[in-house]
């Protein structure tokens, strides 16, 4: 997930959507949850099955 966020920030929405199928809303939701967890990955993320690979 962090890889997807980094790619989104570096290359933008179009490239990230093509590579991972993750749209702006999903990336924003993940960034918000990561910020709320203060960068800890112990927090469980409800990503939805299409974003798991």
MMTF fields as JSON, N, C-alpha, C and O atoms, coordinates in Angstrom:
{
  "mmtfVersion": "1.0.0",
  "mmtfProducer": "UNKNOWN",
  "numBonds": 211,
  "numAtoms": 212,
  "numGroups": 53,
  "numChains": 1,
  "numModels": 1,
  "chainsPerModel": [1],
  "groupsPerChain": [53],
  "chainIdList": ["A"],
  "bondAtomList": [4, 2, 8, 6, 12, 10, 16, 14, 20, 18, 24, 22, 28, 26, 32, 30, 36, 34, 40, 38, 44, 42, 48, 46, 52, 50, 56, 54, 60, 58, 64, 62, 68, 66, 72, 70, 76, 74, 80, 78, 84, 82, 88, 86, 92, 90, 96, 94, 100, 98, 104, 102, 108, 106, 112, 110, 116, 114, 120, 118, 124, 122, 128, 126, 132, 130, 136, 134, 140, 138, 144, 142, 148, 146, 152, 150, 156, 154, 160, 158, 164, 162, 168, 166, 172, 170, 176, 174, 180, 178, 184, 182, 188, 186, 192, 190, 196, 194, 200, 198, 204, 202, 208, 206],
  "bondOrderList": [1, 1, 1, 1, 1, 1, 1, 1, 1, 1, 1, 1, 1, 1, 1, 1, 1, 1, 1, 1, 1, 1, 1, 1, 1, 1, 1, 1, 1, 1, 1, 1, 1, 1, 1, 1, 1, 1, 1, 1, 1, 1, 1, 1, 1, 1, 1, 1, 1, 1, 1, 1],
  "groupList": [{"groupName": "UNK", "atomNameList": ["N", "CA", "C", "O"], "elementList": ["N", "C", "C", "O"], "formalChargeList": [0, 0, 0, 0], "bondAtomList": [1, 0, 2, 1, 3, 2], "bondOrderList": [1, 1, 2], "singleLetterCode": "X", "chemCompType": "L-PEPTIDE LINKING"}],
  "groupTypeList": [0, 0, 0, 0, 0, 0, 0, 0, 0, 0, 0, 0, 0, 0, 0, 0, 0, 0, 0, 0, 0, 0, 0, 0, 0, 0, 0, 0, 0, 0, 0, 0, 0, 0, 0, 0, 0, 0, 0, 0, 0, 0, 0, 0, 0, 0, 0, 0, 0, 0, 0, 0, 0],
  "groupIdList": [1, 2, 3, 4, 5, 6, 7, 8, 9, 10, 11, 12, 13, 14, 15, 16, 17, 18, 19, 20, 21, 22, 23, 24, 25, 26, 27, 28, 29, 30, 31, 32, 33, 34, 35, 36, 37, 38, 39, 40, 41, 42, 43, 44, 45, 46, 47, 48, 49, 50, 51, 52, 53],
  "secStructList": [7, 2, 2, 2, 2, 2, 2, 2, 2, 2, 2, 7, 2, 2, 2, 2, 2, 2, 2, 2, 7, 7, 7, 2, 2, 2, 2, 2, 2, 2, 2, 2, 2, 2, 2, 2, 6, 6, 6, 7, 6, 6, 1, 7, 7, 7, 7, 7, 4, 4, 4, 7, 7],
  "xCoordList": [0.812, 0.0, 0.866, 0.563, 1.917, 2.796, 3.429, 3.635, 3.726, 4.272, 3.281, 3.681, 2.01, 0.978, 0.869, 0.755, 0.903, 0.835, 2.027, 1.871, 3.217, 4.416, 4.342, 4.722, 3.859, 3.728, 2.723, 2.938, 1.631, 0.61, 1.203, 0.963, 1.969, 2.56, 3.621, 3.775, 4.35, 5.425, 4.925, 5.356, 4.011, 3.605, 2.177, 1.824, 1.36, 0.004, -1.047, -0.762, -2.265, -3.436, -3.519, -3.814, -3.267, -3.427, -2.527, -2.985, -1.254, -0.287, -0.615, -0.553, -0.958, -1.271, -2.517, -2.57, -3.511, -4.743, -4.459, -4.988, -3.625, -3.287, -2.484, -2.723, -1.535, -0.651, -1.332, -1.142, -2.128, -2.691, -4.209, -4.785, -4.861, -6.318, -6.835, -8.027, -5.95, -6.327, -6.597, -5.726, -7.78, -8.136, -7.793, -7.3, -8.056, -7.725, -8.408, -7.8, -9.654, -10.393, -9.755, -9.633, -9.35, -8.727, -7.404, -7.127, -6.584, -5.275, -5.459, -4.745, -6.407, -6.667, -7.116, -6.712, -7.948, -8.437, -7.276, -7.194, -6.378, -5.229, -4.296, -3.795, -4.053, -3.178, -3.755, -3.021, -5.063, -5.727, -5.578, -5.25, -5.819, -5.713, -4.28, -4.041, -3.333, -1.919, -1.528, -0.79, -2.021, -1.744, -2.367, -1.738, -3.601, -4.273, -3.54, -3.547, -2.908, -2.168, -0.746, 0.045, -0.425, 0.899, 2.001, 3.067, 1.72, 2.707, 2.865, 3.682, 2.109, 2.212, 1.403, 0.276, 1.963, 1.259, 0.441, -0.182, 0.433, -0.359, -1.847, -2.658, -2.194, -3.598, -4.102, -3.467, -5.231, -5.796, -6.518, -7.324, -6.224, -6.849, -7.886, -7.624, -9.048, -10.078, -9.896, -10.487, -9.068, -8.7, -9.696, -9.793, -10.425, -11.277, -10.462, -9.268, -11.09, -10.348, -9.699, -8.696, -10.206, -9.603, -8.256, -7.498, -7.952, -6.675, -5.621, -4.476, -5.989, -5.022, -4.396, -5.1, -3.09, -2.432, -1.313, -0.634],
  "yCoordList": [-1.173, 0.0, 1.252, 2.211, 1.259, 2.424, 2.67, 3.814, 1.593, 1.701, 2.407, 3.215, 2.103, 2.728, 4.215, 5.04, 4.558, 5.965, 6.734, 7.839, 6.152, 6.815, 7.002, 8.052, 5.994, 6.107, 7.194, 7.958, 7.254, 8.277, 9.677, 10.562, 9.868, 11.179, 11.538, 12.71, 10.55, 10.809, 10.954, 11.854, 10.064, 10.02, 10.474, 10.757, 10.546, 11.031, 9.942, 8.746, 10.407, 9.542, 8.585, 7.404, 9.061, 8.235, 7.009, 5.894, 7.214, 6.115, 5.117, 3.906, 5.61, 4.735, 3.908, 2.723, 4.529, 3.796, 2.693, 1.588, 2.98, 1.957, 0.822, -0.346, 1.153, 0.137, -0.71, -1.925, -0.071, -0.78, -0.81, -1.577, 0.003, 0.062, 0.862, 0.822, 1.586, 2.38, 3.821, 4.481, 4.29, 5.653, 6.655, 6.281, 7.916, 9.005, 8.824, 9.074, 8.395, 8.222, 7.156, 7.336, 6.048, 4.967, 5.425, 5.183, 6.087, 6.551, 7.572, 7.53, 8.483, 9.481, 8.826, 9.241, 7.808, 7.082, 6.389, 6.416, 5.769, 5.077, 6.06, 5.792, 7.215, 8.228, 8.739, 8.959, 8.927, 9.401, 8.367, 8.72, 7.101, 6.042, 5.866, 5.612, 6.002, 5.895, 7.045, 6.855, 8.241, 9.409, 9.237, 9.553, 8.739, 8.509, 7.464, 7.528, 6.503, 5.445, 5.887, 5.117, 7.13, 7.698, 6.861, 6.655, 6.382, 5.65, 4.192, 3.495, 3.709, 2.307, 1.425, 1.766, 0.317, -0.6, -1.632, -2.501, -1.553, -2.501, -2.268, -3.178, -1.048, -0.729, -1.532, -1.554, -2.187, -2.985, -2.07, -1.229, -2.241, -1.442, -2.283, -3.43, -1.717, -2.384, -1.911, -0.918, -2.641, -2.204, -2.652, -2.036, -3.697, -4.272, -5.271, -5.068, -6.32, -7.416, -7.017, -7.626, -6.048, -5.719, -5.016, -4.934, -4.504, -3.829, -4.733, -4.318, -5.952, -6.893, -7.69, -8.177, -7.824, -8.574, -9.397, -10.102],
  "zCoordList": [0.0, 0.0, 0.0, -0.71, 0.768, 0.81, -0.565, -0.971, -1.26, -2.611, -3.545, -4.384, -3.398, -4.229, -3.905, -4.812, -2.632, -2.218, -2.769, -3.288, -2.658, -3.172, -4.69, -5.208, -5.388, -6.839, -7.208, -8.148, -6.462, -6.718, -6.551, -7.373, -5.494, -5.236, -6.274, -6.615, -6.777, -7.725, -9.166, -9.887, -9.587, -10.992, -11.261, -12.406, -10.234, -10.425, -10.532, -10.472, -10.691, -10.649, -11.834, -11.646, -13.029, -14.224, -14.216, -14.467, -13.928, -13.928, -12.818, -13.034, -11.654, -10.523, -10.801, -10.47, -11.403, -11.727, -12.736, -12.609, -13.743, -14.739, -14.124, -14.432, -13.259, -12.683, -11.615, -11.57, -10.751, -9.593, -9.546, -8.775, -10.348, -10.296, -9.112, -8.808, -8.444, -7.27, -7.702, -8.27, -7.435, -7.827, -6.729, -5.665, -6.997, -6.076, -4.73, -3.69, -4.737, -3.472, -2.593, -1.381, -3.199, -2.429, -1.841, -0.667, -2.652, -2.179, -1.06, -0.058, -1.224, -0.179, 1.116, 2.202, 1.0, 2.185, 2.892, 4.12, 2.129, 2.716, 3.39, 4.483, 2.741, 3.33, 4.646, 5.609, 4.682, 5.899, 7.021, 8.154, 6.707, 7.721, 8.204, 9.385, 7.291, 7.68, 8.591, 9.559, 8.284, 9.119, 10.502, 11.511, 10.55, 11.831, 12.663, 13.893, 11.993, 12.685, 12.998, 13.543, 12.651, 12.888, 12.241, 12.821, 11.022, 10.253, 10.622, 10.02, 11.592, 12.009, 11.064, 10.703, 10.674, 9.793, 10.562, 9.951, 11.876, 12.649, 12.455, 12.629, 12.096, 11.869, 10.684, 9.63, 10.85, 9.761, 8.789, 9.187, 7.535, 6.496, 5.778, 5.414, 5.578, 4.792, 3.355, 2.932, 2.617, 1.265, 0.212, -0.849, 0.483, -0.547, -1.369, -1.59, -1.808, -2.425, -3.752, -4.124, -4.469, -5.759, -5.622, -6.589, -4.419, -4.221, -3.61, -3.437, -3.286, -2.73, -3.858, -4.743, -3.832, -4.901, -4.344, -5.091]
}
